[in-house]
């Protein structure tokens, strides 16, 4: 059965990347570890907080690949310890978030088992561009060569 595209309107040009992003989001792992919060700090600021108790800053990595924020955690087993009961497992995780175009990562902080990642969405600047219309040379069947677009 063919899949129906959300962006198949002739008025939506160049939105294929959004469709690919939606596909990627739908395939992301539904695992709930580590738990996280996303909060809006103010109009243009967001904060992602992950509960990473037992992890040190050396056990964690934060990377931005294109528009995907990847947070990974990997703890190493301490082979010198002898456990009579082990209820706290040294486990690894990967949590990813797809960021909208233009969102910047301001910083990250590990505080009492919580990893805070600060994000900023700058105000978009209005963009107006005037497009020059070229005349077709009717005798030669070619367009006049000159600048095609540019701010005026």
C-alpha positions, -999 to 999 in steps of 0.1 A, spaced: 0 0 0 16 33 -10 22 58 17 4 91 15 27 121 18 17 150 41 36 174 18 24 164 -17 7 197 -24 21 216 -54 22 247 -31 46 231 -7 79 232 -25 111 220 -9 95 204 22 109 169 16 133 174 45 104 179 69 89 146 57 122 129 63 124 144 98 89 132 106 98 97 95 129 98 117 109 110 147 84 82 143 112 56 143 129 69 174 131 46 203 101 48 227 123 37 257 117 59 287 152 60 300 164 84 311 133 104 320 134 140 308 115 173 310 113 201 284 104 235 297 100 269 282 121 292 302 110 324 284 98 334 250 129 323 231 146 299 256 140 262 262 156 238 287 159 200 284 165 183 317 175 146 319 176 126 351 211 110 349 218 100 385 250 82 389 266 96 357 295 120 358 303 146 332 329 122 318 302 95 313 280 118 292 283 133 257 262 158 239 265 162 201 246 181 175 244 163 141 227 185 116 195 193 135 195 163 158 206 167 194 221 134 207 227 128 244 246 96 252 255 82 286 279 53 292 290 41 326 318 16 331 316 -13 355 340 -10 384 355 -45 385 371 -38 419 338 -38 437 320 -69 450 283 -65 451 261 -85 474 231 -70 457 231 -49 426 199 -29 420 216 0 403 228 -11 370 256 6 350 236 11 319 241 32 288 215 53 269 210 74 239 183 101 238 178 122 207 157 153 200 151 169 166 156 207 168 139 232 145 160 252 121 178 281 139 177 267 175 211 270 191 225 252 221 236 277 246 252 253 272 249 223 294 253 218 331 253 187 353 238 194 388 228 169 414 221 141 389 202 164 365 217 173 331 203 206 319 207 216 283 199 253 275 185 261 240 179 295 224 156 303 195 168 337 181 141 360 168 138 355 130 148 385 109 122 393 82 137 386 48 124 404 17 141 399 -16 132 416 -48 135 394 -79 145 411 -112 125 401 -142 145 396 -173 132 403 -208 134 377 -235 151 388 -267 124 377 -291 146 376 -322 173 353 -308 149 333 -285 173 339 -256 170 358 -224 192 388 -217 220 379 -194 224 399 -162 219 397 -125 190 374 -117 182 383 -81 196 405 -53 185 429 -26 175 463 -37 
